[in-house]
Amino acid sequence: MVRGVSGAGGNCPPGERSGAGDGSAGVCSAVRGAIILSDRHSGSRHLEPSPPRSQVRDISRVAELFEPFAGDDAIQLAERLIAGFGSLERILSASSSQLRDVAGGYDEACRAIAAARQLVDSAYREHLISSRIDAADPVLHRHLRASIGGQTDERLFVVFCDHQQRYLGDALIAEGSRGQIVARTRPLITRALALGASGLLLAHNHPSGECYPSEVDIVETRRLEAVCQPLEIALIDHLIVTRTRVLSMRLAGCI
C-alpha cells in the first residue's frame, strides 16, 4: 500500500528539470514527501502457502554445497535449513543473521550461501544491464521474486532507466515491517536526477502473498507519477511481488 505524508522543508533536488511557470513549487513540496508501502493483508490468516518441497533433491543439493565446510554434518545442516526456511528460495533470500540463527553456527557454510546468492544476483544484474528494461521480462520477475518476494518484511526496489529504457542502475530504496514500509520521495528523485534517469521501474513485495495493490497503493503510485512528470521522468510501472507471482499495476489498469 502506498500513502503520501508531508516531509521536512528544504530545497529541491539539484538538477531538477522544471521550467518557469510550470508549478515547480508544487513539485518541490511533493518531492519532499514520502511514500508508504504496506500490505493490506499483513497478518491475514490466508497467507501464501509454502510451495511443495522436493525434500530429497533439495537436501542433497544444499548438502553438496555444505560438505566442504560441515563434513559429515552437511546433510543434517541442510535438513535444518530446509525445515527452518521451507524452500531453497527462502534460504537464498535470508539475511546472514537469519541463516546463522537457523544453522546454529557454521559461519563458513552461511558465507557459502551468501556467495551463491551474490552469484545469482550478479547473473540477473548482468541480464538487466545488457537488456532493455521491460516490466514483463520473466528474468526480471525471477530476480524480484528471488530478491524480495520471499522476504518477511516489505522492501522497495527501483530500477533507473535512460530514455530508451536501458539500465542505468538499481537500488533497494527502503526496508520496513511485515505490514508497512516508508520511503522518502526526495532521495528517490535525487538519485534519479543524479543518474540522468528518464524512467523508473518500482517494485515492492507483499509478504502476505496477496499479489494485488490496495486502493492506497494505486492512489499514491499515481501521485508519484504526477511528481515525476514535470521532471521528465516516466514511471514505467509499479510491480507487486510475492514469492510466486509478479503483478504489473499498469497492465492491470491501476495506473
C-alpha positions in Angstrom: 0.0 0.0 0.0 1.3 3.5 -0.8 0.3 6.6 1.1 1.8 10.1 1.0 2.9 12.1 4.0 4.4 15.6 4.2 8.1 15.9 4.6 10.5 18.3 6.2 11.4 21.6 4.5 14.4 22.1 2.2 15.5 22.9 -1.3 14.5 20.9 -4.4 17.0 18.3 -5.5 19.9 19.8 -7.5 19.4 19.5 -11.3 15.6 19.4 -11.0 14.1 19.7 -14.5 11.4 22.3 -14.3 10.6 25.3 -16.4 9.3 28.8 -15.4 5.7 28.9 -14.5 5.3 25.1 -14.5 4.2 24.8 -10.9 7.7 23.8 -9.8 6.9 24.9 -6.2 4.3 22.3 -6.0 6.7 19.7 -7.4 9.2 20.7 -4.7 6.7 20.2 -2.0 5.7 16.8 -3.4 9.3 15.7 -3.7 9.8 16.4 0.0 7.1 14.0 0.9 7.2 10.2 1.3 5.5 7.1 0.1 4.4 4.5 2.5 4.0 1.0 1.2 2.0 -1.5 3.1 0.5 -4.9 2.6 -3.2 -4.6 3.5 -3.3 -8.4 4.1 -0.5 -8.5 6.5 -1.5 -10.6 9.5 -4.1 -12.3 7.4 -4.7 -15.9 8.1 -4.8 -16.6 4.3 -1.1 -16.3 3.8 0.5 -17.7 0.7 1.3 -21.3 1.4 4.9 -22.6 1.2 5.5 -24.4 -2.1 5.6 -28.2 -2.1 9.1 -29.5 -1.1 11.1 -32.0 -3.1 13.0 -32.6 0.0 15.3 -35.3 -1.1 16.5 -33.3 -4.1 16.8 -30.0 -2.2 18.6 -31.5 0.8 21.0 -33.2 -1.5 21.8 -30.0 -3.3 22.3 -28.0 -0.2 24.4 -30.7 1.4 26.7 -30.8 -1.5 27.3 -27.1 -1.0 27.9 -27.5 2.7 30.1 -30.6 2.6 33.5 -28.8 2.4 32.5 -26.8 5.5 30.3 -29.1 7.5 31.7 -32.5 6.6 29.6 -35.3 8.0 27.1 -32.8 9.4 26.3 -31.4 5.9 23.1 -33.4 5.4 21.8 -32.6 8.9 22.6 -28.9 8.4 20.8 -29.0 5.0 17.8 -30.6 6.6 17.8 -28.0 9.4 17.8 -25.1 6.9 15.2 -26.6 4.6 12.9 -27.2 7.6 13.6 -23.8 9.0 13.0 -21.7 5.9 10.7 -24.0 3.9 12.3 -23.7 0.5 15.6 -23.1 -1.3 14.3 -19.7 -2.4 13.8 -18.6 1.2 17.2 -19.8 2.1 18.8 -17.8 -0.7 16.8 -14.6 0.3 17.5 -14.9 4.1 19.8 -12.5 5.8 23.2 -13.6 7.2 21.8 -13.3 10.8 18.8 -15.4 9.9 21.0 -18.1 8.3 23.3 -18.2 11.4 20.3 -18.4 13.8 18.8 -21.4 11.9 22.1 -23.1 11.2 23.2 -22.8 14.8 26.7 -21.6 13.8 28.5 -23.0 10.7 29.7 -19.5 9.7 31.6 -20.8 6.6 28.5 -22.6 5.3 26.5 -19.5 5.8 29.1 -17.5 3.9 28.9 -20.0 1.1 25.1 -19.4 0.8 25.8 -15.6 0.7 28.3 -16.1 -2.0 25.8 -18.3 -4.0 23.2 -15.5 -3.6 25.6 -12.9 -4.8 26.5 -15.0 -7.9 22.8 -15.4 -8.7 22.2 -11.7 -8.2 25.2 -10.9 -10.5 23.8 -13.1 -13.2 20.4 -11.4 -13.0 22.0 -7.9 -13.0 24.1 -8.9 -16.0 20.9 -9.6 -17.9 19.4 -6.3 -16.7 22.4 -4.3 -17.8 22.5 -5.8 -21.3 18.8 -5.6 -22.0 16.1 -3.0 -22.4 14.2 -2.8 -19.1 10.8 -4.4 -19.7 8.3 -4.7 -16.8 7.1 -8.0 -18.4 10.6 -9.6 -18.6 10.4 -13.1 -17.0 14.1 -12.8 -16.0 13.4 -9.6 -14.1 10.4 -11.3 -12.5 12.6 -14.2 -11.3 15.1 -11.7 -9.9 12.4 -9.8 -8.0 10.8 -13.0 -6.6 14.2 -14.3 -5.5 15.4 -11.0 -4.0 12.3 -9.5 -2.3 9.4 -11.9 -3.0 10.3 -14.2 -0.1 11.1 -11.6 2.5 9.0 -11.4 5.6 9.2 -7.6 5.7 8.3 -5.1 2.9 11.0 -3.8 0.6 11.0 -1.2 -2.2 13.3 -1.9 -5.2 13.8 0.6 -8.0 15.4 0.3 -11.5 16.6 3.5 -13.1 16.5 3.8 -16.9 17.5 6.1 -19.7 15.2 7.5 -22.4 15.4 4.2 -24.3 14.7 2.2 -21.1 18.2 0.9 -20.9 19.6 0.1 -17.5 21.3 2.9 -15.5 21.3 1.4 -12.0 19.1 -0.1 -9.4 18.7 0.2 -5.6 16.9 -1.2 -2.6 15.4 2.1 -1.5 13.8 1.1 1.8 13.0 -1.7 4.1 10.1 -1.8 6.5 8.0 -4.1 8.6 5.7 -7.0 7.7 2.8 -4.6 7.0 4.4 -1.3 6.0 7.4 0.5 4.6 8.2 4.2 4.5 10.3 5.5 1.6 11.2 9.2 1.3 10.4 10.7 -2.1 13.3 13.1 -2.1 16.2 10.6 -2.1 14.5 8.6 -4.8 14.1 11.6 -7.1 17.6 12.9 -6.2 19.1 9.5 -7.2 17.2 9.5 -10.5 18.4 13.0 -11.4 22.0 12.2 -10.4 21.9 9.2 -12.8 20.2 11.3 -15.5 17.3 8.8 -15.5 14.4 9.3 -17.7 12.4 6.3 -16.3 11.8 4.5 -13.1 10.5 0.9 -12.5 9.3 0.4 -9.0 8.7 -3.0 -7.3 7.7 -3.8 -3.7 6.7 -7.1 -2.1 3.6 -8.2 -0.2 4.7 -10.7 2.5 1.2 -11.9 2.8 1.3 -13.4 -0.7 -1.6 -11.2 -1.8 -0.4 -10.1 -5.3 -2.8 -7.1 -5.9 -2.4 -3.5 -5.0 -4.6 -1.8 -2.4 -6.6 1.4 -3.2 -3.9 3.4 -1.4 -1.2 1.7 -3.5 -3.0 2.9 -6.6 -3.6 6.5 -5.4 -0.1 7.0 -4.2 1.6 5.5 -7.3 -0.4 7.9 -9.3 0.7 10.7 -7.0 4.4 9.7 -7.5 3.8 9.6 -11.3 2.5 13.1 -11.1 5.6 14.3 -9.2 7.9 12.6 -11.8 6.1 14.1 -14.9 7.3 17.7 -14.6 10.8 16.4 -14.1 10.6 14.4 -17.3 10.9 11.1 -15.5 8.5 8.4 -16.7 7.1 5.9 -14.2 7.4 2.8 -16.3 5.5 0.5 -14.0 5.0 -0.5 -10.4 5.2 -4.2 -9.8 3.7 -6.1 -6.8 5.9 -9.1 -5.9 5.3 -12.3 -3.9 7.3 -15.5 -3.8 5.3 -16.9 -6.8 3.8 -14.0 -8.7 4.5 -10.6 -10.1 1.7 -8.2 -11.0 2.0 -5.1 -13.2 -0.1 -2.3 -11.9 0.0 -0.7 -15.4 -1.2 -3.8 -17.2 -3.8 -4.3 -14.5 -5.1 -0.8 -15.4 -4.3 0.6 -11.9 -2.1 3.4 -13.2 
